Amino acid sequence: MGVTSMLARWASKSVHVLIVGVPGWDESRMLLEAELDRRGWRVALSPADADLLAVCGLPGEVLGAASDLLWNQLPGPRTRVSVTTPVALSALLDAAVAHLVDDSWQREDARARSRPVAAEDPRPNTGEHESMSHEDMDHGDMDHGGMDMPTPGGIPLAGGGDDRDGLEMDVLNVSLGPVLPHWPAGLVVDCVLQGDVIVSAGARLLEAASAPKEVSEKAVTDVTRGRRRIIRLCDDASNLLALAGWQTAAQNARRLRDDARRGADSTDHAAALDRLRRRAERSVLLRWSLKGISLGEIGLGAGTNTGTATPDDQAAVDIRHRLIGWLREAAVLAGTSSGRQSPAAGDSDPVREAQDALEALPELLRGTDLGTARLLIAGLGLDTAALAQTHERTHD
């Protein structure tokens, strides 16, 4: 018992957290990520790697069921929290640590999990969710739900189909999301694969139960709008950099995002953003990692997070140039004394543009492999908070 307690307390100093993002609740996720960085905790890549399941926001029925399924896949010792407010977040995580090192609680949890159930859930297992990183060439895990075929043990069986050369290849139906690191909150992409190539895809959003309480529009100043834009640009840049395998730059972008949330000095903040932009422009490895990955000729706007000052029309859809454009725009915004929102972002409808981007995803992903698909989705900068507003308008 003494050894078990000692090991549990040692493990609690570096907790691995699996984050479930809910559309519209990005602020809660960012607050959690900042606190994890402060504590030296790590974001888990899959349920098997996690000690703590953190649901950021109030998920709707389908996303809540997916969260419960992920919870069932976490090995012990384990615990879970719901992050919906910045108030007492540190105390919430302290309580989670207390659960992790509570031998009696964990033993009872293990006994409850080992009890036989009356009948097996007839729904297909949605599988584990792992991230893709160019550092370890693991191109993501897949949700295996929604297939009209036998799934023994939750593992989908492959069918048959002709490839582009007319030869028969196995066809597999998989779903990416809704819980993957550096992935838009609530997004599910249902794919048909031949080998590792996506031959067709469909995209959908799992809704939140409710949106967070918004600040009155009258209380939102130009400075606030500009800061929100910087936060989002840095957040999307961090996701793309992480998936491209440049973890140091991704952490830097996330730190600059958190600095913007805290109202950092605009001059120093702008200089730091510009330094990161110059590093991204000079990086040979980043150029190689993102070489040839383009968003094609889909319509791009603020809802898809274009950034500013891209060199030409072709560069505007190249995700490396889009990344540089995001960082350039963030630096420009941070450097303005008033913090005004950029004209490109202010004169557009992010809700409409986010919906257009979602509709463009199936064609965008067709013919790509899973790793490239992850990078394309990150490079799109899909605003699922705006998509959540689209769903709210539909239901009103």
Secondary structure, DSSP 4 states (H G I P E B T S, - for coil): -HHHHHHHHHHGGG-EEEEEE-TT-HHHHHHHHHHHHHHT-EE-SSGGG-SEEEEES-B-HHHHHHHHHHHHHPPSS-EEEEE--STTHHHHHHHHHHHHT-HHHHHHHHHHHHSPPSS---SPP------EETTTTEE---B--S-SS--GGGPPPPEEEE-TTS-EEEEEEEEE-SS-TT--TTEEEEEEEETTEEEEEEEEEPPBSSPPPPPPGGG--HHHHHHHHHHHHHHHHHHHHHHTT-HHHHHHHHHHHHHHHTT--HHHHHHHHHHHHHHHHH-HHHHHHTTT-B-TT----GGGT--S--SSTTGGGBHHHHHHHHHHHHHHHHHSSS-PPPHHHHTS-HHHHHHHHHHHHHHHHTT-BHHHHHHHHHHHT--HHHHHHHHHHHH-
